[in-house]
Amino acid sequence: IQIERKMFHFTLKENPRGRFVRIIEESAGKSNSIIIPYSGLADFLGTLAKTVEAANKLPPEIPPQ
């Protein structure tokens, strides 16, 4: 997914300890990643959905001058 100048890659993987999702953020030649164990994925998505709901209730952003 490309959002503004950043690319996000989502990968479902598995190792001997279990399944997980790796999210990689790439921007300006640098990358960061987080790994979410599959067992916590539903909680992660629920929290993300609540964050989006809260953001949608905020007043519109004031553009920089």
All heavy atoms as TSV, in Angstrom:
chain	resi	resn	atom	element	x	y	z
A	1	ILE	N	N	0.859	-1.171	0.000
A	1	ILE	CA	C	0.000	0.000	0.000
A	1	ILE	C	C	0.905	1.234	0.000
A	1	ILE	O	O	1.831	1.304	0.801
A	1	ILE	CB	C	-0.885	0.054	1.261
A	1	ILE	CG1	C	-1.832	-1.133	1.328
A	1	ILE	CG2	C	-1.659	1.344	1.320
A	1	ILE	CD1	C	-2.617	-1.171	2.634
A	2	GLN	N	N	0.630	2.185	-0.877
A	2	GLN	CA	C	1.360	3.448	-0.838
A	2	GLN	C	C	0.452	4.501	-0.240
A	2	GLN	O	O	-0.685	4.691	-0.685
A	2	GLN	CB	C	1.817	3.889	-2.222
A	2	GLN	CG	C	2.620	5.164	-2.137
A	2	GLN	CD	C	3.395	5.463	-3.395
A	2	GLN	OE1	O	3.434	4.673	-4.322
A	2	GLN	NE2	N	4.035	6.619	-3.417
A	3	ILE	N	N	0.940	5.177	0.804
A	3	ILE	CA	C	0.232	6.269	1.461
A	3	ILE	C	C	1.189	7.452	1.499
A	3	ILE	O	O	2.248	7.372	2.128
A	3	ILE	CB	C	-0.216	5.884	2.884
A	3	ILE	CG1	C	-1.108	4.645	2.839
A	3	ILE	CG2	C	-0.921	7.058	3.553
A	3	ILE	CD1	C	-1.436	4.074	4.198
A	4	GLU	N	N	0.809	8.492	0.785
A	4	GLU	CA	C	1.662	9.664	0.621
A	4	GLU	C	C	3.016	9.207	0.096
A	4	GLU	O	O	3.076	8.541	-0.928
A	4	GLU	CB	C	1.728	10.481	1.917
A	4	GLU	CG	C	0.359	11.036	2.305
A	4	GLU	CD	C	0.343	11.819	3.601
A	4	GLU	OE1	O	1.406	12.051	4.187
A	4	GLU	OE2	O	-0.752	12.206	4.018
A	5	ARG	N	N	4.102	9.482	0.809
A	5	ARG	CA	C	5.431	9.098	0.318
A	5	ARG	C	C	5.932	7.798	0.930
A	5	ARG	O	O	7.105	7.451	0.778
A	5	ARG	CB	C	6.428	10.213	0.611
A	5	ARG	CG	C	6.149	11.480	-0.204
A	5	ARG	CD	C	7.022	12.607	0.238
A	5	ARG	NE	N	6.577	12.980	1.587
A	5	ARG	CZ	C	7.138	13.883	2.355
A	5	ARG	NH1	N	8.182	14.529	1.928
A	5	ARG	NH2	N	6.663	14.163	3.537
A	6	LYS	N	N	5.069	7.079	1.619
A	6	LYS	CA	C	5.491	5.851	2.289
A	6	LYS	C	C	4.868	4.627	1.635
A	6	LYS	O	O	3.745	4.669	1.160
A	6	LYS	CB	C	5.080	5.880	3.763
A	6	LYS	CG	C	5.768	6.978	4.541
A	6	LYS	CD	C	5.402	6.906	5.991
A	6	LYS	CE	C	6.117	8.004	6.760
A	6	LYS	NZ	N	6.060	7.773	8.191
A	7	MET	N	N	5.622	3.538	1.641
A	7	MET	CA	C	5.123	2.248	1.178
A	7	MET	C	C	5.028	1.327	2.398
A	7	MET	O	O	5.936	1.298	3.235
A	7	MET	CB	C	6.087	1.615	0.170
A	7	MET	CG	C	6.049	2.232	-1.197
A	7	MET	SD	S	4.514	1.929	-2.077
A	7	MET	CE	C	4.539	0.177	-2.282
A	8	PHE	N	N	3.925	0.609	2.481
A	8	PHE	CA	C	3.725	-0.363	3.553
A	8	PHE	C	C	3.553	-1.739	2.927
A	8	PHE	O	O	2.764	-1.910	1.998
A	8	PHE	CB	C	2.490	-0.013	4.380
A	8	PHE	CG	C	2.623	1.285	5.142
A	8	PHE	CD1	C	2.222	2.486	4.572
A	8	PHE	CD2	C	3.165	1.307	6.412
A	8	PHE	CE1	C	2.347	3.677	5.264
A	8	PHE	CE2	C	3.299	2.491	7.110
A	8	PHE	CZ	C	2.891	3.679	6.534
A	9	HIS	N	N	4.298	-2.712	3.428
A	9	HIS	CA	C	4.215	-4.091	2.963
A	9	HIS	C	C	3.712	-4.957	4.123
A	9	HIS	O	O	4.222	-4.850	5.245
A	9	HIS	CB	C	5.590	-4.597	2.523
A	9	HIS	CG	C	6.231	-3.743	1.482
A	9	HIS	ND1	N	6.021	-3.923	0.141
A	9	HIS	CD2	C	7.067	-2.686	1.589
A	9	HIS	CE1	C	6.702	-3.031	-0.533
A	9	HIS	NE2	N	7.348	-2.253	0.322
A	10	PHE	N	N	2.733	-5.799	3.847
A	10	PHE	CA	C	2.162	-6.694	4.853
A	10	PHE	C	C	2.456	-8.126	4.419
A	10	PHE	O	O	2.104	-8.519	3.299
A	10	PHE	CB	C	0.645	-6.496	4.950
A	10	PHE	CG	C	0.247	-5.134	5.425
A	10	PHE	CD1	C	0.252	-4.050	4.553
A	10	PHE	CD2	C	-0.131	-4.925	6.743
A	10	PHE	CE1	C	-0.117	-2.783	4.982
A	10	PHE	CE2	C	-0.509	-3.658	7.183
A	10	PHE	CZ	C	-0.495	-2.591	6.300
A	11	THR	N	N	3.084	-8.894	5.295
A	11	THR	CA	C	3.453	-10.253	4.957
A	11	THR	C	C	3.026	-11.195	6.074
A	11	THR	O	O	3.335	-10.955	7.247
A	11	THR	CB	C	4.988	-10.364	4.781
A	11	THR	OG1	O	5.431	-9.359	3.881
A	11	THR	CG2	C	5.373	-11.721	4.252
A	12	LEU	N	N	2.300	-12.248	5.710
A	12	LEU	CA	C	1.949	-13.302	6.660
A	12	LEU	C	C	3.026	-14.364	6.561
A	12	LEU	O	O	3.309	-14.877	5.481
A	12	LEU	CB	C	0.578	-13.892	6.331
A	12	LEU	CG	C	0.125	-15.063	7.199
A	12	LEU	CD1	C	-0.003	-14.654	8.655
A	12	LEU	CD2	C	-1.195	-15.630	6.676
A	13	LYS	N	N	3.655	-14.664	7.688
A	13	LYS	CA	C	4.757	-15.621	7.697
A	13	LYS	C	C	4.533	-16.635	8.813
A	13	LYS	O	O	3.662	-16.461	9.657
A	13	LYS	CB	C	6.084	-14.890	7.902
A	13	LYS	CG	C	6.336	-13.848	6.796
A	13	LYS	CD	C	7.745	-13.436	6.707
A	13	LYS	CE	C	8.473	-14.475	5.920
A	13	LYS	NZ	N	9.653	-14.016	5.225
A	14	GLU	N	N	5.373	-17.649	8.807
A	14	GLU	CA	C	5.303	-18.680	9.840
A	14	GLU	C	C	6.712	-19.176	10.127
A	14	GLU	O	O	7.530	-19.313	9.218
A	14	GLU	CB	C	4.426	-19.834	9.359
A	14	GLU	CG	C	4.168	-20.881	10.414
A	14	GLU	CD	C	3.134	-21.909	9.982
A	14	GLU	OE1	O	2.745	-21.930	8.796
A	14	GLU	OE2	O	2.716	-22.694	10.851
A	15	ASN	N	N	6.983	-19.416	11.405
A	15	ASN	CA	C	8.248	-20.017	11.813
A	15	ASN	C	C	7.923	-21.071	12.880
A	15	ASN	O	O	6.738	-21.285	13.187
A	15	ASN	CB	C	9.240	-18.938	12.288
A	15	ASN	CG	C	8.807	-18.206	13.534
A	15	ASN	OD1	O	7.974	-18.672	14.303
A	15	ASN	ND2	N	9.378	-17.028	13.750
A	16	PRO	N	N	8.922	-21.732	13.452
A	16	PRO	CA	C	8.622	-22.773	14.450
A	16	PRO	C	C	7.820	-22.273	15.661
A	16	PRO	O	O	7.162	-23.061	16.339
A	16	PRO	CB	C	10.003	-23.267	14.874
A	16	PRO	CG	C	10.878	-22.992	13.685
A	16	PRO	CD	C	10.332	-21.710	13.099
A	17	ARG	N	N	7.860	-20.975	15.938
A	17	ARG	CA	C	7.102	-20.441	17.076
A	17	ARG	C	C	5.678	-20.073	16.712
A	17	ARG	O	O	4.884	-19.727	17.573
A	17	ARG	CB	C	7.820	-19.236	17.672
A	17	ARG	CG	C	9.150	-19.623	18.317
A	17	ARG	CD	C	9.789	-18.466	19.014
A	17	ARG	NE	N	10.257	-17.509	18.008
A	17	ARG	CZ	C	10.703	-16.311	18.276
A	17	ARG	NH1	N	10.742	-15.887	19.514
A	17	ARG	NH2	N	11.112	-15.512	17.311
A	18	GLY	N	N	5.321	-20.086	15.424
A	18	GLY	CA	C	3.946	-19.806	15.017
A	18	GLY	C	C	3.861	-18.806	13.879
A	18	GLY	O	O	4.867	-18.388	13.300
A	19	ARG	N	N	2.634	-18.398	13.571
A	19	ARG	CA	C	2.381	-17.436	12.491
A	19	ARG	C	C	2.455	-16.012	13.022
A	19	ARG	O	O	2.162	-15.756	14.179
A	19	ARG	CB	C	1.008	-17.679	11.887
A	19	ARG	CG	C	0.931	-18.968	11.151
A	19	ARG	CD	C	-0.417	-19.154	10.515
A	19	ARG	NE	N	-0.435	-20.444	9.859
A	19	ARG	CZ	C	-1.496	-21.153	9.643
A	19	ARG	NH1	N	-2.688	-20.700	10.017
A	19	ARG	NH2	N	-1.424	-22.320	9.039
A	20	PHE	N	N	2.790	-15.113	12.101
A	20	PHE	CA	C	2.871	-13.703	12.468
A	20	PHE	C	C	2.701	-12.855	11.218
A	20	PHE	O	O	2.837	-13.339	10.099
A	20	PHE	CB	C	4.202	-13.377	13.165
A	20	PHE	CG	C	5.421	-13.701	12.343
A	20	PHE	CD1	C	6.008	-12.741	11.530
A	20	PHE	CD2	C	5.988	-14.971	12.384
A	20	PHE	CE1	C	7.125	-13.033	10.774
A	20	PHE	CE2	C	7.125	-15.275	11.631
A	20	PHE	CZ	C	7.688	-14.307	10.829
A	21	VAL	N	N	2.383	-11.586	11.438
A	21	VAL	CA	C	2.295	-10.615	10.356
A	21	VAL	C	C	3.444	-9.632	10.535
A	21	VAL	O	O	3.647	-9.096	11.628
A	21	VAL	CB	C	0.937	-9.866	10.366
A	21	VAL	CG1	C	0.935	-8.750	9.348
A	21	VAL	CG2	C	-0.194	-10.844	10.113
A	22	ARG	N	N	4.171	-9.415	9.463
A	22	ARG	CA	C	5.237	-8.412	9.476
A	22	ARG	C	C	4.753	-7.234	8.644
A	22	ARG	O	O	4.293	-7.397	7.515
A	22	ARG	CB	C	6.522	-8.972	8.886
A	22	ARG	CG	C	7.617	-7.899	8.763
A	22	ARG	CD	C	8.892	-8.448	8.210
A	22	ARG	NE	N	9.530	-9.231	9.264
A	22	ARG	CZ	C	10.260	-10.318	9.046
A	22	ARG	NH1	N	10.443	-10.764	7.832
A	22	ARG	NH2	N	10.808	-10.959	10.054
A	23	ILE	N	N	4.839	-6.040	9.223
A	23	ILE	CA	C	4.488	-4.812	8.511
A	23	ILE	C	C	5.774	-4.010	8.358
A	23	ILE	O	O	6.424	-3.676	9.350
A	23	ILE	CB	C	3.428	-3.990	9.276
A	23	ILE	CG1	C	2.168	-4.822	9.518
A	23	ILE	CG2	C	3.107	-2.700	8.516
A	23	ILE	CD1	C	1.159	-4.164	10.421
A	24	ILE	N	N	6.121	-3.743	7.098
A	24	ILE	CA	C	7.340	-2.986	6.800
A	24	ILE	C	C	6.935	-1.640	6.215
A	24	ILE	O	O	6.120	-1.573	5.300
A	24	ILE	CB	C	8.238	-3.734	5.803
A	24	ILE	CG1	C	8.637	-5.094	6.380
A	24	ILE	CG2	C	9.473	-2.896	5.460
A	24	ILE	CD1	C	9.345	-5.995	5.386
A	25	GLU	N	N	7.501	-0.580	6.765
A	25	GLU	CA	C	7.293	0.785	6.275
A	25	GLU	C	C	8.577	1.228	5.596
A	25	GLU	O	O	9.658	1.146	6.194
A	25	GLU	CB	C	6.976	1.718	7.444
A	25	GLU	CG	C	7.021	3.174	7.087
A	25	GLU	CD	C	7.296	4.083	8.283
A	25	GLU	OE1	O	7.731	3.589	9.320
A	25	GLU	OE2	O	7.078	5.294	8.134
A	26	GLU	N	N	8.476	1.669	4.351
A	26	GLU	CA	C	9.637	2.186	3.624
A	26	GLU	C	C	9.401	3.634	3.244
A	26	GLU	O	O	8.328	3.980	2.736
A	26	GLU	CB	C	9.880	1.376	2.353
A	26	GLU	CG	C	10.287	-0.048	2.610
A	26	GLU	CD	C	10.517	-0.832	1.328
A	26	GLU	OE1	O	9.920	-0.458	0.291
A	26	GLU	OE2	O	11.272	-1.797	1.368
A	27	SER	N	N	10.397	4.476	3.519
A	27	SER	CA	C	10.300	5.891	3.181
A	27	SER	C	C	11.702	6.457	3.057
A	27	SER	O	O	12.549	6.232	3.934
A	27	SER	CB	C	9.534	6.633	4.272
A	27	SER	OG	O	9.484	8.013	4.001
A	28	ALA	N	N	11.942	7.167	1.991
A	28	ALA	CA	C	13.220	7.849	1.770
A	28	ALA	C	C	14.414	6.903	1.932
A	28	ALA	O	O	15.422	7.246	2.531
A	28	ALA	CB	C	13.351	9.048	2.704
A	29	GLY	N	N	14.285	5.680	1.431
A	29	GLY	CA	C	15.394	4.734	1.477
A	29	GLY	C	C	15.600	4.056	2.812
A	29	GLY	O	O	16.530	3.277	2.971
A	30	LYS	N	N	14.762	4.336	3.781
A	30	LYS	CA	C	14.873	3.713	5.106
A	30	LYS	C	C	13.664	2.830	5.327
A	30	LYS	O	O	12.606	3.041	4.737
A	30	LYS	CB	C	14.944	4.772	6.197
A	30	LYS	CG	C	16.162	5.654	6.115
A	30	LYS	CD	C	16.172	6.659	7.232
A	30	LYS	CE	C	17.387	7.570	7.119
A	30	LYS	NZ	N	17.430	8.563	8.176
A	31	SER	N	N	13.813	1.842	6.200
A	31	SER	CA	C	12.672	0.988	6.498
A	31	SER	C	C	12.602	0.684	7.990
A	31	SER	O	O	13.619	0.656	8.687
A	31	SER	CB	C	12.732	-0.313	5.694
A	31	SER	OG	O	13.800	-1.114	6.117
A	32	ASN	N	N	11.388	0.488	8.447
A	32	ASN	CA	C	11.096	0.071	9.817
A	32	ASN	C	C	10.091	-1.056	9.728
A	32	ASN	O	O	9.298	-1.125	8.783
A	32	ASN	CB	C	10.471	1.218	10.629
A	32	ASN	CG	C	11.437	2.353	10.848
A	32	ASN	OD1	O	12.484	2.179	11.445
A	32	ASN	ND2	N	11.097	3.517	10.326
A	33	SER	N	N	10.096	-1.940	10.714
A	33	SER	CA	C	9.115	-3.013	10.678
A	33	SER	C	C	8.620	-3.334	12.073
A	33	SER	O	O	9.302	-3.066	13.073
A	33	SER	CB	C	9.691	-4.264	10.018
A	33	SER	OG	O	10.714	-4.831	10.805
A	34	ILE	N	N	7.417	-3.888	12.110
A	34	ILE	CA	C	6.879	-4.431	13.355
A	34	ILE	C	C	6.369	-5.829	13.027
A	34	ILE	O	O	6.008	-6.137	11.890
A	34	ILE	CB	C	5.749	-3.571	13.969
A	34	ILE	CG1	C	4.547	-3.475	13.027
A	34	ILE	CG2	C	6.256	-2.198	14.343
A	34	ILE	CD1	C	3.333	-2.855	13.691
A	35	ILE	N	N	6.380	-6.675	14.042
A	35	ILE	CA	C	5.890	-8.038	13.891
A	35	ILE	C	C	4.780	-8.242	14.906
A	35	ILE	O	O	4.939	-7.929	16.088
A	35	ILE	CB	C	7.026	-9.045	14.104
A	35	ILE	CG1	C	8.060	-8.877	12.987
A	35	ILE	CG2	C	6.495	-10.470	14.160
A	35	ILE	CD1	C	9.303	-9.701	13.161
A	36	ILE	N	N	3.645	-8.741	14.422
A	36	ILE	CA	C	2.488	-8.978	15.287
A	36	ILE	C	C	2.209	-10.472	15.281
A	36	ILE	O	O	1.914	-11.044	14.232
A	36	ILE	CB	C	1.258	-8.210	14.778
A	36	ILE	CG1	C	1.588	-6.728	14.673
A	36	ILE	CG2	C	0.062	-8.451	15.692
A	36	ILE	CD1	C	0.717	-5.977	13.728
A	37	PRO	N	N	2.320	-11.129	16.443
A	37	PRO	CA	C	1.986	-12.554	16.498
A	37	PRO	C	C	0.528	-12.761	16.082
A	37	PRO	O	O	-0.344	-11.948	16.394
A	37	PRO	CB	C	2.194	-12.930	17.962
A	37	PRO	CG	C	3.085	-11.864	18.510
A	37	PRO	CD	C	2.771	-10.626	17.738
A	38	TYR	N	N	0.277	-13.833	15.368
A	38	TYR	CA	C	-1.073	-14.117	14.884
A	38	TYR	C	C	-2.066	-14.151	16.044
A	38	TYR	O	O	-3.198	-13.694	15.900
A	38	TYR	CB	C	-1.076	-15.449	14.126
A	38	TYR	CG	C	-2.402	-15.747	13.484
A	38	TYR	CD1	C	-2.776	-15.089	12.323
A	38	TYR	CD2	C	-3.275	-16.664	14.047
A	38	TYR	CE1	C	-3.996	-15.344	11.723
A	38	TYR	CE2	C	-4.496	-16.921	13.452
A	38	TYR	CZ	C	-4.857	-16.270	12.291
A	38	TYR	OH	O	-6.069	-16.521	11.716
A	39	SER	N	N	-1.639	-14.613	17.201
A	39	SER	CA	C	-2.535	-14.698	18.365
A	39	SER	C	C	-3.018	-13.326	18.826
A	39	SER	O	O	-4.054	-13.220	19.475
A	39	SER	CB	C	-1.842	-15.414	19.528
A	39	SER	OG	O	-0.689	-14.682	19.934
A	40	GLY	N	N	-2.299	-12.262	18.486
A	40	GLY	CA	C	-2.688	-10.912	18.892
A	40	GLY	C	C	-3.231	-10.065	17.755
A	40	GLY	O	O	-3.542	-8.891	17.949
A	41	LEU	N	N	-3.389	-10.667	16.579
A	41	LEU	CA	C	-3.791	-9.903	15.415
A	41	LEU	C	C	-5.193	-9.313	15.558
A	41	LEU	O	O	-5.423	-8.158	15.205
A	41	LEU	CB	C	-3.699	-10.766	14.157
A	41	LEU	CG	C	-3.805	-10.068	12.820
A	41	LEU	CD1	C	-2.771	-8.952	12.695
A	41	LEU	CD2	C	-3.639	-11.072	11.697
A	42	ALA	N	N	-6.135	-10.070	16.107
A	42	ALA	CA	C	-7.507	-9.558	16.283
A	42	ALA	C	C	-7.516	-8.357	17.233
A	42	ALA	O	O	-8.196	-7.357	16.974
A	42	ALA	CB	C	-8.429	-10.656	16.792
A	43	ASP	N	N	-6.755	-8.422	18.333
A	43	ASP	CA	C	-6.670	-7.293	19.263
A	43	ASP	C	C	-6.039	-6.080	18.585
A	43	ASP	O	O	-6.480	-4.946	18.765
A	43	ASP	CB	C	-5.853	-7.659	20.500
A	43	ASP	CG	C	-6.577	-8.621	21.419
A	43	ASP	OD1	O	-7.826	-8.699	21.344
A	43	ASP	OD2	O	-5.897	-9.308	22.206
A	44	PHE	N	N	-4.991	-6.324	17.791
A	44	PHE	CA	C	-4.326	-5.240	17.069
A	44	PHE	C	C	-5.301	-4.556	16.120
A	44	PHE	O	O	-5.402	-3.322	16.095
A	44	PHE	CB	C	-3.118	-5.794	16.308
A	44	PHE	CG	C	-2.355	-4.760	15.542
A	44	PHE	CD1	C	-1.355	-4.021	16.154
A	44	PHE	CD2	C	-2.609	-4.518	14.197
A	44	PHE	CE1	C	-0.636	-3.062	15.451
A	44	PHE	CE2	C	-1.904	-3.570	13.479
A	44	PHE	CZ	C	-0.910	-2.843	14.114
A	45	LEU	N	N	-6.033	-5.345	15.346
A	45	LEU	CA	C	-6.983	-4.774	14.387
A	45	LEU	C	C	-8.119	-4.041	15.097
A	45	LEU	O	O	-8.571	-2.996	14.627
A	45	LEU	CB	C	-7.546	-5.872	13.485
A	45	LEU	CG	C	-6.542	-6.483	12.513
A	45	LEU	CD1	C	-7.166	-7.663	11.774
A	45	LEU	CD2	C	-6.031	-5.445	11.542
A	46	GLY	N	N	-8.581	-4.571	16.228
A	46	GLY	CA	C	-9.630	-3.893	16.997
A	46	GLY	C	C	-9.167	-2.540	17.502
A	46	GLY	O	O	-9.896	-1.545	17.418
A	47	THR	N	N	-7.946	-2.491	18.007
A	47	THR	CA	C	-7.393	-1.227	18.494
A	47	THR	C	C	-7.189	-0.251	17.348
A	47	THR	O	O	-7.462	0.950	17.478
A	47	THR	CB	C	-6.060	-1.480	19.231
A	47	THR	OG1	O	-6.308	-2.379	20.318
A	47	THR	CG2	C	-5.463	-0.196	19.759
A	48	LEU	N	N	-6.724	-0.748	16.213
A	48	LEU	CA	C	-6.557	0.108	15.039
A	48	LEU	C	C	-7.900	0.676	14.582
A	48	LEU	O	O	-8.008	1.863	14.267
A	48	LEU	CB	C	-5.886	-0.672	13.911
A	48	LEU	CG	C	-5.518	0.102	12.660
A	48	LEU	CD1	C	-4.589	1.270	12.973
A	48	LEU	CD2	C	-4.889	-0.826	11.642
A	49	ALA	N	N	-8.946	-0.148	14.588
A	49	ALA	CA	C	-10.284	0.322	14.193
A	49	ALA	C	C	-10.778	1.404	15.145
A	49	ALA	O	O	-11.357	2.408	14.708
A	49	ALA	CB	C	-11.265	-0.843	14.160
A	50	LYS	N	N	-10.542	1.235	16.445
A	50	LYS	CA	C	-10.948	2.257	17.426
A	50	LYS	C	C	-10.180	3.559	17.197
A	50	LYS	O	O	-10.731	4.654	17.355
A	50	LYS	CB	C	-10.723	1.752	18.849
A	50	LYS	CG	C	-11.695	0.676	19.264
A	50	LYS	CD	C	-11.366	0.170	20.659
A	50	LYS	CE	C	-12.251	-1.009	21.029
A	50	LYS	NZ	N	-11.880	-1.592	22.321
A	51	THR	N	N	-8.914	3.443	16.832
A	51	THR	CA	C	-8.099	4.627	16.556
A	51	THR	C	C	-8.633	5.377	15.337
A	51	THR	O	O	-8.723	6.611	15.338
A	51	THR	CB	C	-6.625	4.227	16.337
A	51	THR	OG1	O	-6.169	3.513	17.488
A	51	THR	CG2	C	-5.747	5.436	16.104
A	52	VAL	N	N	-9.012	4.640	14.302
A	52	VAL	CA	C	-9.576	5.263	13.102
A	52	VAL	C	C	-10.903	5.951	13.440
A	52	VAL	O	O	-11.154	7.080	12.997
A	52	VAL	CB	C	-9.762	4.218	11.979
A	52	VAL	CG1	C	-10.560	4.795	10.819
A	52	VAL	CG2	C	-8.413	3.713	11.504
A	53	GLU	N	N	-11.741	5.297	14.238
A	53	GLU	CA	C	-13.015	5.908	14.653
A	53	GLU	C	C	-12.767	7.212	15.400
A	53	GLU	O	O	-13.436	8.220	15.147
A	53	GLU	CB	C	-13.793	4.949	15.557
A	53	GLU	CG	C	-14.428	3.777	14.834
A	53	GLU	CD	C	-15.116	2.827	15.801
A	53	GLU	OE1	O	-15.562	3.272	16.888
A	53	GLU	OE2	O	-15.196	1.634	15.461
A	54	ALA	N	N	-11.809	7.211	16.322
A	54	ALA	CA	C	-11.498	8.422	17.087
A	54	ALA	C	C	-10.962	9.518	16.173
A	54	ALA	O	O	-11.330	10.690	16.316
A	54	ALA	CB	C	-10.484	8.102	18.188
A	55	ALA	N	N	-10.112	9.150	15.220
A	55	ALA	CA	C	-9.558	10.144	14.295
A	55	ALA	C	C	-10.656	10.756	13.423
A	55	ALA	O	O	-10.611	11.952	13.121
A	55	ALA	CB	C	-8.488	9.509	13.413
A	56	ASN	N	N	-11.642	9.946	13.045
A	56	ASN	CA	C	-12.739	10.453	12.211
A	56	ASN	C	C	-13.632	11.438	12.960
A	56	ASN	O	O	-14.331	12.232	12.340
A	56	ASN	CB	C	-13.580	9.301	11.666
A	56	ASN	CG	C	-12.875	8.552	10.569
A	56	ASN	OD1	O	-12.025	9.091	9.873
A	56	ASN	ND2	N	-13.204	7.284	10.418
A	57	LYS	N	N	-13.600	11.415	14.288
A	57	LYS	CA	C	-14.410	12.323	15.092
A	57	LYS	C	C	-13.711	13.659	15.363
A	57	LYS	O	O	-14.342	14.590	15.856
A	57	LYS	CB	C	-14.768	11.660	16.430
A	57	LYS	CG	C	-15.707	10.479	16.261
A	57	LYS	CD	C	-15.994	9.821	17.593
A	57	LYS	CE	C	-16.886	8.599	17.394
A	57	LYS	NZ	N	-17.087	7.863	18.648
A	58	LEU	N	N	-12.430	13.747	15.028
A	58	LEU	CA	C	-11.678	14.980	15.262
A	58	LEU	C	C	-12.088	16.032	14.224
A	58	LEU	O	O	-12.499	15.694	13.124
A	58	LEU	CB	C	-10.167	14.726	15.139
A	58	LEU	CG	C	-9.552	13.828	16.202
A	58	LEU	CD1	C	-8.095	13.547	15.850
A	58	LEU	CD2	C	-9.647	14.468	17.574
A	59	PRO	N	N	-11.945	17.314	14.584
A	59	PRO	CA	C	-12.227	18.359	13.584
A	59	PRO	C	C	-11.203	18.263	12.457
A	59	PRO	O	O	-10.113	17.708	12.637
A	59	PRO	CB	C	-12.072	19.649	14.378
A	59	PRO	CG	C	-11.319	19.309	15.597
A	59	PRO	CD	C	-11.540	17.858	15.871
A	60	PRO	N	N	-11.525	18.819	11.298
A	60	PRO	CA	C	-10.581	18.779	10.179
A	60	PRO	C	C	-9.256	19.429	10.533
A	60	PRO	O	O	-9.196	20.346	11.358
A	60	PRO	CB	C	-11.283	19.585	9.088
A	60	PRO	CG	C	-12.725	19.625	9.473
A	60	PRO	CD	C	-12.767	19.504	10.968
A	61	GLU	N	N	-8.203	18.940	9.910
A	61	GLU	CA	C	-6.875	19.507	10.144
A	61	GLU	C	C	-6.791	20.915	9.580
A	61	GLU	O	O	-7.392	21.217	8.554
A	61	GLU	CB	C	-5.804	18.665	9.454
A	61	GLU	CG	C	-5.539	17.344	10.101
A	61	GLU	CD	C	-4.374	16.638	9.438
A	61	GLU	OE1	O	-3.276	17.238	9.332
A	61	GLU	OE2	O	-4.575	15.489	9.028
A	62	ILE	N	N	-6.022	21.739	10.237
A	62	ILE	CA	C	-5.741	23.093	9.741
A	62	ILE	C	C	-4.451	23.005	8.948
A	62	ILE	O	O	-3.424	22.604	9.485
A	62	ILE	CB	C	-5.609	24.114	10.905
A	62	ILE	CG1	C	-6.906	24.155	11.700
A	62	ILE	CG2	C	-5.193	25.467	10.370
A	62	ILE	CD1	C	-6.811	24.961	12.972
A	63	PRO	N	N	-4.482	23.327	7.656
A	63	PRO	CA	C	-3.250	23.214	6.861
A	63	PRO	C	C	-2.182	24.173	7.357
A	63	PRO	O	O	-2.500	25.274	7.829
A	63	PRO	CB	C	-3.695	23.571	5.448
A	63	PRO	CG	C	-5.070	24.125	5.552
A	63	PRO	CD	C	-5.596	23.820	6.915
A	64	PRO	N	N	-0.909	23.764	7.266
A	64	PRO	CA	C	0.179	24.673	7.677
A	64	PRO	C	C	0.217	25.904	6.792
A	64	PRO	O	O	-0.116	25.860	5.615
A	64	PRO	CB	C	1.452	23.833	7.493
A	64	PRO	CG	C	1.043	22.575	6.825
A	64	PRO	CD	C	-0.442	22.501	6.768
A	65	GLN	N	N	0.623	27.021	7.377
A	65	GLN	CA	C	0.672	28.280	6.628
A	65	GLN	C	C	2.076	28.646	6.241
A	65	GLN	O	O	3.016	28.369	6.778
A	65	GLN	CB	C	0.056	29.399	7.452
A	65	GLN	CG	C	-1.384	29.130	7.712
A	65	GLN	CD	C	-2.021	30.254	8.548
A	65	GLN	OE1	O	-1.401	31.249	8.848
A	65	GLN	NE2	N	-3.260	30.063	8.926
